[in-house]
Each structure stands twice: as structure tokens, then as C-alpha cells.
Amino acid sequence: MSKTIRLTMAQALTRFLAAQKTEIGGAKVPIFGGVWAIFGHGNVAGVGEALYQVRDELPTFRAHNEQAMAHAAIAYAKANFRRRFMAATTSIGPGALNMVTAAALAHVNRLPVLLLPGDVFANRLPDPVLQQAEDFSDGTASVNDCFRPVSRYFDRITRPEQIIPALNRAMQVLTDPAECGPVTLSLCQDVQAEAYDYPESLFAERVWVPRQTRPDRRELAAAVAALKGAKRPLVIAGGGVLYSQASDELAKLAQGAGIPVCETQGGKSSLPDDHPLNMAAVGVTGTSAANRLAEEADVVLAVGTRLQDFTTGSWALFKNAGRTIIGLNVQAFDAGKHWALPLVADAAEGLTELSTALKGWKAPTAWTDNAIKGKTEWQAAAAKVTASTNAAYPSDAQVIGAVQRAMGSDVTLLHAAGGLPGELHKLWQAGDPGSYHAEYGFSTMGYEIAGGLGAKMAKPDREVVVMIGDGSYLMLNSEIATSVMLGLKLTIVLLDNRGYGCINRLQMATGGANFNNLLKDARHEVMPDVDFAAHAASLGAISEKVASIAELETALAKAKKNSKTTVLVIDTDPLVSTKAGGHWWDVAVPEVSSRQEVNAARKAYEEKRQMQSIGE
């Protein structure tokens, strides 16, 4: 008969989390980097007391916003290539619901995070409890059901013993490369405090390592045959290359077979920017070098990418009618998209076997040489738009150039939504794997500063540079204070274009009038004039408003030497974006409008839609 120990459900949960390990670089380390917690009546007595008991083995971190702390946890997992991750716990009601957006972010980006929202009373005796939303037709429903569509695994714990199978399933999902994503365990607040005789074996140390699936021999043979028959092959590197830590294998394939490589937002930094066969960004925000090849390619090896519309130019980018797509992906759902030849495998294992099978075969020299020539031409175009300027309102590209010159490629550059992802994807010169950290799967405004905090927690010895617009900053800036409190230095470059400049440009491009995006075009009695530097200083950061690109470079040099979070603010032009590179993106334009500009945009839109090849 197995030995048992009597614990509350919450105590069993936290003891279990503290006992889970992984191996990194031959060393055994805790797989959970800690737990983010904002306590309330739905978790303070149960989970809060349990976390206190294991605070030395499983550290608890306090944040200022539930969505932000979940963003930080997700960024931590991304920066660790999904090898380690974190948990986040909240009270019931608004605290729990604040994490739903973050759950969706993790779901879309295939990133592991354990969400532990408090829930209503399982016994229903005090119903309706404070912050409980009642469903008139379903007595079992709570607001936490909102997590269901954005969780890879969801469970509501209504009895203390249910946590045993739930934790096993949670760990399977969090550590499985194919299933990976957010897990939500909804913890009824009375059950958190209920005791049960748990088997001691539940708390035994367990080491979890990611599964590395090798390809099916028939799928591999089909992929090899397609590549050997290619005259214009191209590799698209997605985030799966980084999560599999397959950069060396990718470089070996590219060099051995002479195949040019381009990168998605999630896959950027799979190869260093200066690799001769790295054509850099592809798609809507792509370089001219990459997109020209994508248009002509007859075989596209898509590695670890879910092929979203920004990568494929809304499926109008690949113009070779006879093209073949090979989907090398650990998840069969992604591997078979758009009638691709599936090659279901871990990226490193799949690339290794492809390299072996292709040994002695090379792409036509003219194709490889043409790719390298195109890269040189793109680099010249990029250098022009990122060059220093004396303009009163520099472009985003010119700010990027300043950050690159001042900070180099040996930093982790982090960003998310707005106009910056488009400019950074094509213009930032990334260094080692993971040095480019983009959240562009869900494109979540407000991820930037919290994400920077999570990335810094994952890599405390690395300089983390966050680039953010004024719109995102105003949405979610509270974790500046957390970074100062925890002694985790970030360098934040805030580009103030006085509104939502990216969407304003999109509005204009689709024939719309300037309306409700830039502050001057929104309903107002008084124009806002936010002193961002003063605000950041009030949160404990070092801050400075700079007046030029030259001043920004000087301030960045000083920021390198600072010991705590530094925020540098610069005014930018909301209307300018880089014209070089890029590709059409499908944004539906109204069929009927009283405005001639919209009608003209609709006509152009219908012409562009003819390029799409969905279903082929």
C-alpha cells in the first residue's frame, strides 16, 4: 500500500510544481521558473498559503496587472525555447478574465504557460459569491469557461483528488512540442482549501524533456524527391526552428544544398542576419530579396511555421503555378496546410535527415548566386532607410538604425504590435538564435514591456531592448515598476507618433478618411500631451526625452551602463514607413461607399485578390 500525505489541494499543486525538472545543457533544473501571482479572495487563502510554503523552491513574483504577468510568463517560455515555463494565478472574476487575452496569445504562438485562475465555490453554498457571474440557464458555468477555446487543455477542479490526473495531463501538454500551449486549471476556491490523502509518489522528482520525433520514411522520401527535382528551392524558417534549437541543422542544409532561407517573424534569428544564404524576412513585412525568391520558388520547404497570412502574403506571394510546399512540422495540423507534402517531425531531426538524404545534390548555381546578389541589393536599400537623419520627426526605420548602431546584434530585441513589427522584421539585423523576440502571432498591444520582463528573467545576463509605440505603452506599462522592483533592467525605446500610426496608414491605404487613429483625428476637446519620460520616472525608471537620432544614440550608449530600467522617448513621423520590400496583405475593402477613395481602393483590392491561390 502506497504512503500518503494529507495536504490541501492547493498544497498538493504547489508541491508538485516544485518537483518537476528538466535538463538543459546536461544540468537538471526546475522546469517551472516560478509563479506570478496577484492575490484576491479567490486564491489568497488557498493557493497563496500553499505558495508561501514552497517559496524557496518555487519563487512567487508579484505583478501589477494580471494580463501583463501572464505575458511575462509566456515571454519567459519563448526566451527559453519552451524548455522552461512559468505559472500564473489570479482571483476569480475580473482577475481571471484579465488573463484570457494572454491565454489566446500563448495558444496562437504555441507557447507553454500554466494558468491557475480561482473559481467559484464548488459547493455553491455562498452563491453568488463576490465577482461571480451567474448563468441563468447553466449552474455549472463560470467566467473561467472563457478560457476553454484558448487553452490546449482546460480542467475545472471541483474535488481535491481531481488535481492528480489534471496535473499529469497538464505536464504532458506543456512539454509536448506538438500539443504545446496554455493549460488552464480552474481552481474552485473552496476546493483549494480542502484536504486529501495524496500519494507521496505524486511529489517525486520527475524530469521532462521535449520529444524529438523523427520523420516517417515515406514522407521523407517524398520530400527528398520533391527537393531533388527542384530548380528554385526555398526554405521558410519558422519559430519551430528555434524551439527545436535547429539553427545548426538549418545552416548545414542551406550550405550543403545551396538553398536560400527566409524567415517568419517567429523564425527570425534562426540564422544570423549576416549568413550569406539568409534572405531575412518573408511575406507582407518581407525583404525584396526573400519575396522575389518566394514568388519564383518551385519547391518551398516550410520548417516549423504555421504559414499565417503575413508569411504567405495572404496566399498571394507564391506565384509559381507548379510549386510544391513541404510542411516540416512537429504538428500534423500545420504540416499539411494548403495541400502541402507533410513531413511530420521535429525540426532538428527532419533537417538532419533531409541533409543526409540530399548529400551530393545542390540547387542550380544560378539560383543560389541570384539569391546572394538579391541580398546585397536589399542590404543597400535597407542601409538607406535606416541611415541617421536630422529630421525633426524621424521614421521608425531611422530609429531602428540608431538602436542597431548603438546596441549591436548581441542583444535581445523585443517588440509586438503596431508598425514596428513590419519595420523590424525586414530591417533588424539579428544575431544569435532567439535574439529577435517578436509577438506577432496574436500581435498583442501591451505585450512589449511585460514580455521584456519575462525575457530578462529567462536571460538575466543579456541586454534586453524593448521597442514600443506610444499606443502600446499607454495600454500596458505597469511592469516597468515590477522590473525596477525585481532589479531586472530593461532598455525601452518609446516611439511617440501621437496615436495609432500603423492603423492610420492602413486606414488610408484602404481608402478610409483619417479618423479616430491619430490623436488629432479623434474626438477631443484638448489634445493630449503625455510626458512619457516623466511617467516612466514616476514608476522608478531612469528616463529621458531625446530630440534627435544623434541624441538617441548617445542616450543608448549611456543606457548600456545603467543598472536599472531605462526609458528613452523620441517623437516620430506617423505617416512614413519603408517602401522597399513588403507585399500585399488581404484587408477587405467595402464594396459600397459614398467616398470615391474607398471605391478606388475596392477596385484595386479586387485586382489583388486575383493573385490568391488558396486551395491549390
N, C-alpha and C positions, 0 to 999 in steps of 0.2 A: 504494500500500500504506500503510495507516494506521500511525502511530507507536505504539509500545507502551512501557510502563514495567513493570519487573519489581518486583512487590510481593507480600507475603503476602496471603492472603485477608482477614485482619483489617485490614491497612493499606489495602487497596482499599475495604473497607467504610467505614472512618472518613473516608478522603479524600472518598469520595462524599457522605457525610452532611454534611460541612463545606461542600460546594459547592452544596448545594440552598438555594434562596432563595424568598421570597415577597414580595408587595407589600402594605404596609399604610399607608394614608393617603398614597399616592403615593411612599412611600420603599421601597427594596429592603432587606430584612432577611433574616438566616438563618432558614430555616423550622424548623430544629431549635434549640431554646433551650439544648440541652446534653444530656449523657448522665449518668444516675445509674448508679453502679457500686458493687457490693460484690464484690471480687475473691476468687477461690479458685482451686483447681488447674484448673478447667475454663475459666478465661478470663483469668487474670492474665498468663500468658506471651504469649498471642496478642493478644486484644482490649486487654488492659491496656497492652502496649507500644505498640500502634497508637494508642490514645487519647493516650498521652504525646506522640507525635509531632505531634498536631494540637491540643494543649491550648489554644493561643491562639485558634484559630478555632472550636473545638468544645469548650467547657468541660466538664470532668468534675466531678461532685459526689458526695461520699461520704455515704452514709446509714448508719443503724443497723439497718434491717430491710428485707428485700427487698420484702415486700408494701407497706410504707409508702412506699418510694421510688417504686414504680410508682404508688401513689395520688397522690403529689406530681406525678408526670409527667402523670397524667390530669387532675388539677385544673388544672395549667398550661394544658393544651389547652382545657379548658372555659372558663377565665377569658379565654382568647384567642379565644373563639368559634370554635374549631377552625382558626383561621388559622395558628397555630404549635403545635408539639408537641415532645415530648422522646422520648428512648430510654432504656432501662434494661437493664443487662447483669448477669448473675449467673454463678456457677459452675454445675456440674451438680448433680443430685440435690436435696437439700433447699433449696438456694438458689434453684434454678429453680422448684421446686414452690411456694415461698412467693409467687411472682408469679401463680399461677393464679387466685386469688380476684380480684386486681386486673384480670386479663385479662377475667374474667367481668363485672366492674363496667363496664369500658370497652365491652364487647360489648353489654350491655344498654342502656347510655346512648348508644351510637353515637358514642363518643369516640375520637380517634386516639391511639395510643401504639405505639411500636416496641419490642418485647420481644426481647432478644438473649440467651437463656439458653445457657450452654455445654452441650455434649452429650458423649456417649461418643466413643471413638476410632472413626473410620470404618474404619480398617484392622483393627480388632479384635485387634491383636496383644497388648495388655496385658489383655484381658478376663479376668475382670471387674475394671474399674478401680474405685478407691475411689469410693463413693457411687453406683455403677451398680446399678440394679435389673434383674435378669435375668428374661426371659420364657422359660419352659420350651418354649413352642411357637412363638415368633416371634423369630428372631435379629435382626430389624430394629427391634424395639420398644425404646423407652426411656421414662423417666418424662415426657419432654417431649411425648409423644403426648397427655398430658392437656390440652395447650394447644389441640388441634385443635378441639374443639367450642366453644371460647370465643375463637377467633380468626377474623377475617374472611378472613385469608389466613395459611396456615401453610406453611413450607418447611423442610426439613432439608438443610443444605448439607454434602454428602459429597465434593464435589470443588471446588477453588478457583474454577474458571470458572463454577460454578453461581450464584455470587453476582451475576453480571451481570444475567441475566433476573430473578432474585429481587428485586433492588433496584428495578428498573423497576416490577415488579408491586406491590411494597410501597408505592412512592410513589403509584401510581395509586389504591390503596385508601385510603391515609391522607388523600389530598386530594379524594376523590370524595364529595360530600355524601350520595349515596345509599348507597354501599358503606361509608362511613366506620366505622372501628372498629379494634380492635387487630390488629396484624400481628406474627406470631411467626416469626423466623428462627432456627431451632435450629442452633447452630454447633458442629459436631464439633470437639473441641479439637485434634486433630492437623491438621485441615484449616485451622484458623485460622492455623497457622504455615507452611503450605505456600505456595510461591511460584508465580506465573503471570505471563505477559506480557500485562498488561491494556492494552486500547486507551486512549490518552490521552483520547480523546473521552468516556470514561466519567466523567471528573473535571471536565468542562467545567461552568461555572456554568449552572444551569437554574432558571428562575423558574416556580413553580407557583401558580396562582390558582384559587380554587374555581369550579366550573362553576355557572352560574345558568340553569337550564332554564326556558324559557317554556312555558306550558300549551298542550296540544293544543286546537285551535279548537272541536272538537266537545265535548270535556269542559268547556271553558269555557262554551260556550253552554248546556249542561245545568245547570251550576252557577248561572249567571246566571238562568235561567228558574226554578229552584227558589227562589232568594233573592227574586226579584221576586214570586213567588206566596206568600211567607211573610207571616204575620200576627204571628208571635212568633219572630223570628230571634235566634240567639245565636252568638257566636264563642267557641271554646275555643282559647286561645293556648298552644302547647306550646314545648318547647325549640327547635324548628326556627325559630321567630320570632327568637330571639336569635342562633342560629348564622348565620342569613341576614342578621342585622342589619336586620331589617324592622320595627322598632318605629315608625318614622315612617309607613311604609305602612299598618301596622295602625291607627294613630291616625287617619289620613286616611279609611280605610274606615269605622271606627266613627263618626267625627264626621259624615262625609258622608251616611251612610245611617241614622244613629241606632241602630246596633246595639250592644247591651251586650256587654261582653267579660268572660270569666272566664279564670283561669289555672291551669295544672297546676303541680306542683312544679317541673318543668324550665322552665316558661314564665313563672314569676312574675318580675316586673320587666320584662316585655315592655312594659307601660305603667306609669307611676308610680302609686303607690297613690292619689294624690290626683286622678287623672284621673276626671272625673265619670262616665264610662261604664265604668270598671274596677270590676267587681263582686268582684274579687280571687279567692280560692281556690275551686276547684270540687271536688266529689266527697266522698269519705269524710272528708277533712280540710277541707272547704269552708266558706264563709260561708253564712249563711242567705240573703243577697241573691243569690248565684250559684246556689245549689242550687234555690231556688224557681223561678228562671227556667229552669234546666235541666229541671226536671220538666214545665214547661209548653211549652217550645220546640217549634215545629213544623218548623224547619229549624236544624240545628246545623252551623256551619262549623268543622270541626276542623283547625286550622292547625299543622302541624309537631308533632303529638303521636302517640304510638303507642297511645293510648287504653287504658292499663292499668287494672286494676280499681279502683285508688284514684281515678282520674279519673272513671270511669263508675259508681261505687258498685256495683261488681260487675255492671254492666249492669242495675241496678235503678233508676237515677236518672232516666233519660229515660222519662217516663210517658205522653207524648203518643203514642197508638197510631198516628197517621198521620205521625209525624215522618220527616224525611229528614236523613241525615247526609251532608255533603260532606267528603270527605277531601282536603284540600290538603296534599300532602306530596311531597317530592322522591323518596321511596322508594315504589314502587308497592305493595309488601307492606303498608305502613302505610295508604296512601291508600284501599285497597279493603276495609279491615276492616269486618266486620259489615254487608256489603251496602251500603256507602257508595257514593255517586256519587264516583268517583275524579277528582281534579284533580291530576295528577302534574306538579309544578312546584316550583321554588324559591319559598320563602315570599314574598320581596320581589317577585319577578316576578308571581306569582299574585295577590297582594293588589293590586298596581298595576293589573293588567288587570281584576280584578273591580271596583275603584273606578271605572275608566273606563267599563266597561260598565253600571254601576249609576248613573251620574251622572244626577241628577234624580229618582231613586227614593229614598224614605225608608220606613223601618219605620213602622207606625202610631204616632202621637204618644203614645197612651195606653200602649203597651207600653214605649216609651223612658222616659216620665215615671214609670211604675210602677217601672221598674228603678232609677232615680235615687232614688226615695223609699225603696226597699228598702235601698239602700246606706246612706242616712242612718240608718235604723233599725239596721242592722248595726254601724255605727260607734259608736253609743251603747252597744250591747251589748258591743262589744269594749273600749270605754273602761272599763266597769265591771270586767271581769275582769282588766284589766292595771293597774288603779289601785294606788297604793302601799298597803302594809299594815304593821302592827306584829306580824303573826303570827310565832310562833317558827319555823314551817316554812311559808314562802310556797309558793304554787303555781308551776308552770313559767310560767304566764301572767303572774304578777306579776313574776317575774324578767325576762321578756321586756319588760314595760313599763318596768322600770328601765333595761335596756340601751338601749331605744329613746330614752328621755328623755335619757340621758347621752350617747349616741353619735350620735343623729340618724339620718337616712337616707342620709348621704353616706359610708357605709362599705360594705365588702363583708361581708355576714353569711353565715357558712358553717356548715353542720350536716349530719348524715347520719341515723343510725338512732335508734331508741327513741321516746320520747314527744315529744321536741322537734319533729320534722318536722310532726306534726299540729298542734301549737300555733303554730309559727312560720308555717306555710303560711297559716293564716287570720288571724293576729294581727300579724305583722310588716309594717310599712309601708315597702315597698321604694321606692327612689328611681330612679336611672338604670338602664338595661339592664345586666344582669349583676351588679347589686349584691346580689342574693339568689342564693346558691350552695348548692343542695341536691343531695346524692347520695341520691335516694330511688328511683331506678330499681332498684338492687340492694340498697338500704338496708343498707349495709355498716358494721357497727360497726368503729371503728378508722380510718375514712377521715378523720375530722374534723381532727385536728392535722396529719397529713401533707398532707391536702388544703389546709388553710390555708397550709402552707408553699408548695405549688405555686401557689396563687392569689397569694400575696405575691411570688413570683418573677415571675409574669406582670405584676403591677401593683405594683411596689415603692414607688411614691409614695402608694399608697392604704392607708388603715387597714383591716386585716383583723381581724374579730371572729369567733372560733370559739366556738360554744356546744356543750357536750358534757356527757353524763351520766357518772356515776362508773363505770358498766359499760363504756362505750366507752373511757374513759380508761385503765382497768386493762388492757384488751385491747391497746392500742397507743398508747403515749405517748412512744416513744423519739425522735421527731423534734422534740420540744422542744429536746433537746440540739443537733440539727442546725440548728434555727432560730437558736439562740444562736451556734453556731459560724460560721454564714454571715452573721450580723448582720442577719437578716430578722425584724423584730419582729412578733409576733402578740399579740393580746389574747384570752386564753382564759378564758371564763366556765364554770366547772365546777359543775354542779348535782348535789349528792350526796343522792340519795334512798335510799341504802343498799341497792342491789340493782337488779334489772331491773324498775323500777316500771311501765313501759309494758306489758310482757308479763304482769306480775302482774294489772294491770287487765283485760287481755284474758282471762286465765285466769278471773277472777271473772265476767266478762260471759258466758262460755260455760258457766257452772255449775260450774267447777272449784274445788277447795279451794285455799287459799293454800299453795303447795307449790313449793319449790326456785327461787323467783324472788327475793324479798327475802331478804337475808342471814339475817334472823331465822327464816325459814321453810325454810332449807336445813340439811342435816345439819351440825352443828358441835359442837365441844367448847368453843370460845371464840369469842365474837362478834368478827369483825374490826373494827378501829377504825383505818382508814387515815388518816394525816396527809398529805392530798394537798398541802397548802401546803409542807410540809417536803420531800416527794418532788419537787415541781416545782423547789424551790430547789436541791435536790441536782443537778438537771440543768442548772442555770445560770440559771434564770428568776428574775425578781422575782415574789414570791408573797405572798398574803395570804388569810387566812380571815376572812370578814366574817360578822357576826351578824344582819344585818337588811337589808331593802331599802334603807333610807336609807344604811347603811354601804356597800352595793354601789354606789350611785350616786356616792358620794364617792370610792370607790376607782377607779371607772371614769374619773372626771374626772382623777385622778392618772395613771392608766394611759395616757391620751392623751399625756401629756408624757414618758413613759418612752421610753428609747432601745432597749430590748430586750424580748424576750418577757415578758409578764406573765400570771400565772395567778391568777385570783380564784375562791375556793371559797365556796359558800354551801349550807347544808343546805336541802332542800326536802321537801315533802309527797309521798310516793309514790302516794297514793290519789286525788288531786284532778286532774281535767282539765276543760277548758272544755266545758260542756254546750251552749252556744249553737252553732248551725251543725252541721256534720257530717252524715253519712249512714251507713246500714247498710253493713257490709262482710261478704262471704261468708267466714266461717271455720267449717268443718264441725264440728258438734257430734255426739258419739257417739249412735248410735241406741239403744244399750242401755247402761244404767248402774244400779248399785245405789244411786246417790245421787239423791235427789229433785230437787236443784238442777240436775243435768245433764239429767234428763228434762224439767223445765220449760223449760230453755234449748233443748232439742231441739224442743219443740213450737213455741216462738217462732221458731226458726230455719226450720222448715218453712213457717210462715206467711210469713216474709220472702222465702223463695225463690220464692214465687208472683209476686213483683214482677219477677223477672228476665225479660229478653227476648232472650236470646242466640239468634241465628239469624234474628231478624226484620229 
